[in-house]
Amino acid sequence: MTDASIDAVKADQFDAVVIPGGSSPENLRLNKQIQQFVKDMDS
């Protein structure tokens, strides 16, 4: 269950990103919105 979609959050609302193991990271890696979110978190 998720609390919010990627469309509803901004990187500055969080302190860290945790990417789970398994097949989910592959789906996340291919998502352009997730890629931008992680880049924003890194900066």
Backbone torsions as a table, in degrees:
resi	resn	phi	psi	omega
1	MET	NA	137.0	177.5
2	THR	-107.5	156.2	177.9
3	ASP	-91.6	-27.1	-178.2
4	ALA	-159.2	155.6	176.7
5	SER	-86.9	164.2	178.5
6	ILE	-60.3	-27.3	177.5
7	ASP	-68.6	-22.6	-173.0
8	ALA	-101.3	1.4	-176.6
9	VAL	-123.8	159.6	176.1
10	LYS	-128.5	148.7	-176.3
11	ALA	-58.2	-34.8	-177.1
12	ASP	-71.8	-2.6	176.4
13	GLN	-87.0	-4.4	-173.1
14	PHE	-129.2	156.7	176.9
15	ASP	-98.9	-23.5	-175.6
16	ALA	-156.2	162.6	174.1
17	VAL	-122.9	131.4	175.0
18	VAL	-117.1	121.1	178.4
19	ILE	-105.0	119.6	-174.9
20	PRO	-70.7	165.6	175.1
21	GLY	-82.4	-174.8	179.2
22	GLY	87.1	-156.6	-176.3
23	SER	-82.7	-15.3	-179.2
24	SER	-58.7	-41.3	179.9
25	PRO	-57.5	-32.3	178.4
26	GLU	-64.9	-42.8	177.1
27	ASN	-64.7	-40.1	178.5
28	LEU	-66.3	-42.0	-177.2
29	ARG	-61.1	-31.6	-177.4
30	LEU	-86.3	-8.0	-177.3
31	ASN	-89.0	118.2	-176.9
32	LYS	-62.1	-36.0	179.4
33	GLN	-67.3	-39.5	177.5
34	ILE	-66.4	-41.4	178.1
35	GLN	-58.0	-45.7	-179.8
36	GLN	-66.3	-40.0	178.7
37	PHE	-59.1	-46.0	180.0
38	VAL	-66.0	-40.2	175.6
39	LYS	-61.0	-42.7	178.9
40	ASP	-64.2	-39.0	177.1
41	MET	-63.4	-37.8	-178.3
42	ASP	-69.4	-27.9	-178.5
43	SER	-92.2	NA	NA
